[in-house]
Amino acid sequence: MLRDYLLCLAMILLQVAYAVMNIISKLAMESGMKPLILLAYSQIFSVTVITAVAFFKERW
């Protein structure tokens, strides 16, 4: 049953992640963070998450 809704759940989670990133970006920019620093932080976070997912996916 859950397998039938897995793609729909993944799309919803992705949209929630985009919304959270938008809110965090807006709050950071309004508080005075430079756009290049925000970009660097988001890239570092993305690389960390993707590396962790790849590591655990290959491990199991």
C-alpha positions in Angstrom: 0.0 0.0 0.0 2.7 2.4 0.9 4.6 1.6 -2.2 1.7 2.8 -4.3 2.0 6.3 -2.7 5.8 6.5 -2.5 6.2 8.8 -5.6 3.4 11.1 -4.4 5.0 11.2 -0.9 8.4 12.0 -2.4 6.9 14.9 -4.4 5.2 16.3 -1.4 8.4 16.1 0.7 10.4 17.8 -2.1 7.9 20.7 -2.2 8.1 21.0 1.5 11.9 21.1 1.3 11.7 23.8 -1.3 9.3 25.9 0.8 11.5 25.6 3.9 14.6 26.6 1.9 12.7 29.6 0.5 11.6 30.7 4.0 15.1 30.2 5.4 16.7 32.1 2.5 14.2 35.0 2.9 14.9 35.3 6.6 18.6 35.1 6.1 18.6 37.8 3.4 16.4 40.1 5.5 18.7 39.8 8.5 21.7 41.0 6.3 23.4 37.8 5.0 25.2 38.3 1.8 23.8 36.3 -1.2 27.1 34.6 -2.0 27.5 33.4 1.6 24.0 32.0 1.6 24.7 30.2 -1.7 27.9 28.7 -0.3 26.1 27.5 2.8 23.3 25.9 0.7 25.9 24.2 -1.5 27.8 22.8 1.5 24.6 21.5 3.0 23.5 19.9 -0.3 26.9 18.2 -0.8 26.8 16.9 2.8 23.3 15.4 2.4 24.0 13.9 -1.0 27.2 12.4 0.3 25.5 10.8 3.3 22.7 9.4 1.1 25.2 7.9 -1.4 27.3 6.5 1.4 24.4 4.7 3.1 22.8 3.6 -0.2 26.1 1.9 -1.3 26.6 0.4 2.1 23.3 -1.4 2.2 
